[in-house]
Amino acid sequence: MSRVSENEKDSVRILKNCDETQEIKNMPESSIGSSQHEEQAYHQQDLVDGTPQPLSLISIQHDHIYQETSHMTQKQWDFHAQDVSGPQASWFSETELESAIDQKFLMGTRVTGQLFSSLFTDEASSLLKSIPPVPDEVVVKPKAPCNLWRAGTLQHGKQVNAIAISSAPHHVYTCGTGYIRIWDESALCASDKAPQAQLNFQDPRTRVLTCKLFPDEQSLITGGVAQALTLWDLAPTPQIKAQLASSGPVCYSLALSSDAHICLASFKGFVEIWDVQNQILIRKLEVPSYGSRCVDITGHKFWTGGEDTKLYSWDLRSYQRLQQHNLRNEILSISHDPSEEWVLVGLKMSDIVIVHAHRGEKFKALVQKYTQHHNLKFASCGNYFVSTRNETVQCFAAPSLQKLFQTKEYYDVLCCDMSPDNQYLVTGSRDGARVYQLLY
């Protein structure tokens, strides 16, 4: 197993405000480097495997705060970009390189299946400029919503702590205390529709805090204030399939692997790893007592975080801790993008941190506004996400963090989910759930 080197430096880029993204995005890269002569401040590096790292300098450029200790440029900041350590310009074939690139700017590098790394001359630059661009009309780009409108209200009857939405035909599952209500598509654009069905717990005091819908949308798993995780069959008739006895009184968060074979349940001080296909507890893994409020899975790695302000990554096969990021604020939510390459972290000060799941890259959008509830949900297309902070609902483009729209509700938003086809956003609060239709 490859562990993080103790002398590896953590790199962070800080954006001062999500609303100022466009201005920051257009700032010349040279101004970032020149700011080192303007002002210097010290920044404590993250801990790796519990070992303090040396202090490094950060640069501050007037009102645009960029904390930059990596060599990433804005153009390299792309959720779907290749690793900077890998081959570059891989769209050229070996034959094209040998015929088009003169030896005087190859700098002695051999072109033999491996791409070179050298400075381009003016001749090479003009050659690249002569290649015609791909017309915009032939490039398929996922759309991002420009606004939303309130479509309906789901009268759950009690506080809604967790929500799940299935794809077409859309069904919404609102979870609270004592029961789960199922709403069909006709209720999404109404305010007085009755639920299609209600799933009652054996103990009416059971309070659901988290739920996950399986990829095939035939099963749902719930956790919360109970002595068990509950696995539900949704078709043909919704009913309890199994009770997975847990050793903790409160399950704060659930995470489901992309193949739905593994489910993680976070409790105070430990994480349970379940084989949900066979209803077998694989392992009970001890984690920091105040670092297990949230959990998520990306490939063979999972992430935990909580009140101790640290984001931990763990190997799902060896169960060893891989990394530790000190984010300096309590972690309220963790979510990943559909490619499982990037991880979103919502902090108590409303900040949003974006961490690469495999490389040491990290970006932070500063909001600096105290919040009690912070939920994050990526769209299935991967080019935008929704962030709810207290009563505010915001949508941001990814990876630019440009704010697309914003709305406010009467009460704090406790949970949210988006439909897999990116048509609906549903939020839950103390008086029920609200359905929004996304406008493109």
Buried (B, 14 or more C-beta within 10 A) or exposed (E): EEBBEEEBBBBBBBBBBBBBBEEBEEEEEEBBEEBBEEEEEEEEBBBBEEEEBEEBEBBBBEEBBBBBBBEBEBEEBEBEEEEEEEEEEEEBEEEEBEEEBEEEBBEEBEBEEEBBEEEEBEEBEEBEEEEEEEEEEEEEEEEBBEBBEEBBBBBBBBBBBBBBBBEEEBBBBBBBBBBBBBBBBEBBEBBEBEBBBBBEBEEEEBBBBBBBBBEEBBBBBBBBBBBBBBBBBBEEEBEEBBBBEBEBEBBBBBBBBEEBEBBBBBBBEBBBBBEBEEBEBBEBBEBBEBBBBBBBBBEEBBBBBBBBBBBBBBBBEEBEBBBBBBBBBBBBBBBBBBEBBBBBBBBBBBBBBBBBBEBBBBBBBBBEEEBEBBBBBBBEBBBBBBBBBBBBBBBBBBBBBBBBBBBEBEBBBBBBBBBBBBBBBBBBBBBBBBBBBBEE
